[in-house]
């Protein structure tokens, strides 16, 4: 297997593979681009063709070409191997002795069988449109102005009845068990039936161009029949991890080489088809569910800006709200379109045409604006009670925004609620006030009050991490010691503090401030007539360090928190070294020295990923 994987990677140059998804620009001996795995404006994603690896200095992801394909396509290891093998026109050999929660090859064989069954099913549904029994399906497409070209683009088909597909699949050698595992059939009273029988069929295709599921749209309104139904989750399909028509968006992105701007998200498959028909070829559907984190990650690979366009009724707008914050949390700029009451995007296209829909896009609101407008509609603002309820809910929304955004929207909220801006600002300040800081003292520190410390440094401030480490060392916490000099991991402003603390008297009891530290950082305030007072104080930085562990204390987790802080400063140092090595590689002519530098870089990347910090 090792030999095969080496050949596989050799035949799939990482620059060529990554370039399918990310526009890259050569700088020296490396290629740079914007990371496809997180939001960024300045490129920090580097692909090294000599070492055949990638690394992002922004979010820390990295690896070889197999790892990249796994992450970008949401595949398991063998799925990525097979995809790369297809690209290189290689045949994947049969491996034995390799297991991962069971037999990989057995699972791969089952998956391939199910995908083949789904592909055959999709083709058969398309062929059904040639049957006289599909007359109602043809009339539906004509009514919706779906041309044969658009129908072929999406692979639209028709299920004639509840049994015909079973007969066809049996003739192809598939078993009822396989049909059920693929989601094509269900059972009722031990009798199998087509899961989307008698409906117009929309095949759901993943970004690897595999048919993975189906959606059926009923042709007649009935209180006991849902308008749209999706086939069940299976070993090859999870509704929460896929988006309808994302395969077409991927094709468009690969042809242009750029991220899609913007990408439109709607509820149903028919909405997507109508939008593509009208020229909005970046539309996808969430298939009737609230957006999930997995779907947000998928969207982020293709775009930085998303227009959410759900149905114009109140239920549709509530569904919109449930997914908004998920998208924002994944670094997407979110705009919300409002459809006319009772209409969906398909209705708008057929009634008002592409220009009508485009005008609605131009009126789309940024995420926060939409939230405040939605809350406004839910209350009677002519009454004191209505304004009070609106204000409470609006303040809850304001608390989720950044300080800059809060300042922008305070005006809007105060105007809608008919209250003074200062009142809204005071409400925010009151609710967001932190626990008062413990008084700063010199000498022995005690802690009658111990505010709960937030566990944030790994994703937060390096300065915060350094101060907690120094404070822990200063008070000789049992876990706060190092076998080697780690001063190089600190920023210049705190290197002196680190060295001073390591040289202090080791006999001073834990929790007591060594006198030498106090004397070194003592500052004398100038009294009247320019005469110094007798009472010294610690300078601001030193004072903050000696109090830091007590201001940010949760004794049960202090040791783990300390380790997180150490990892953060090591990671920052290692990434600086990686950047320096990258610069050296751009100009280093000696091949042997370049190989040494590459090995150093790979080791640093490995340490960061494994969180291996042995100090």
Secondary structure, DSSP 8 states (H G I E B T S, - for coil): -HHHHHHHHHTS-HHHHHHTTS--EEETTEEEE--TTS--SS--EEEETTTTEEEETTT--EE-HHHHHHHHHT--HHHHHHHHHHHTT-------S-BSSSBHHHHHHHHHHHHHHHHHHHHHHHHHTTSGGGHHHHHHHHHTT--HHHHHHHT-EE--SSSHHHHHHHHTT--HHHHHHTTSEEEETTEEEETTTTSEEEEEE-TTS-EEEEEEE-SS-BTTB-SEEE---BTTB-GGG--BTHHHHHHHHHHH-S-BSSEEEESSHHHHHHHHHTT-TTEEE-TTS---HHHHHHHHHHBSEEEE---SSHHHHHHHHHHHHHHHHTT-EEEE----TT--HHHHHHHHHHHHHHHHHHT-EEHHHHHHHHHHHTS-TTSHHHHHHHHHHHHHHHTTS-HHHHHHHHHHHHHHHT--HHHHHHHHHHHH---------SSB---S--------GGGS-HHHHHHHHHHHHHTT-TT---SS--GGGS-HHHHHHHHHHHTS-TTS-TTB--HHHHHHTEEEEE-GGG-EEEEEEE-HHHHHHHHHHHHT--GGGHHHHHHHHHHHHHHHHHHHHHHHHHHHHHH---HHHHHHHHHHHHHHHHHHHHT----
